[in-house]
Amino acid sequence: MFQHDLPGDMRVVQKEDDFELIIHRMFNPEGITQFNTIPGIMGSILSTTLILMTALSITRERENGALENLLVSPLSGLEVIIGKITPFVIIGLFQATLILIAAVLLFDIPLHGSVFLLFFVLLIYVFLCLSIGIGISGLAQNQLQALQMSSFYFIPSIMLSGFISPFISMPDWAKAIGSCLPLTYFIRLVKGIMLKGYSATALLPDLLPLIGLAVIVIGVGLKSYRKTLD
């Protein structure tokens, strides 16, 4: 029953509130869309290009018999791996630099945090993506399989990392999968550095899982590539 339906003596006089609740956003107060999308686009571009290039190039060399030439060379397995990934590391950092320049100059996205810390995170993520590509190349028998396996990784990575929809609003099963994806932590770290100006200490809750995933994936990728050489 509403107030206007009650008799006059039963109506309650509405008092004005003694206070007014005003909510201010601490970060991105104007709700600009590109502030939230650019970090996700950066991570998606890096993962797509680096994983595909690494997986397809190594698989193609195995198909063409180029890896057999490496077996008779005096180089060790570690030296071969370093030689393979070095160009891709340079390409990944170059891509990230171009995206950052475009984000700051073209989209007016602020950079409140440390540039050195941002590139440290980028370097970890680049190595992680390359290791995923190396691992895929060790499992795939041909380039088509490498492309398909890479696609199976890209789809959940983009959908469940918090890039498409807020991570906190996803169901528990999606959060569990998203917590295992490197892109989830990369997006949080880039937002924390660029938009919030976080220090290394404030980034530890997301930086440590990314480093842990990097150690695991790099180890698996190197083992897979050495098995390919053997």
PEMODA-V9222 format. One line per field, one symbol per residue. phi: phi as a letter, one per 40 degrees, with the letter a starting at -180 (. if undefined). A space follows every 10 residues. Layout:
phi=???
This chain:
phi=.ccccccdcc ccccccccab cbbbccbfcc gcccccccdc cdcccccccc cccccccccc ccccgccccc cccccccccc cccccdcccc cccccccccc ccccccbfcc bccccccccc cccccccccc cccccccccc cacccccccc cccccccccb cgccbdcccc cccccccccc bccdcccccc cccccbgccc cccddbcccc cccccccccc cccccccccc
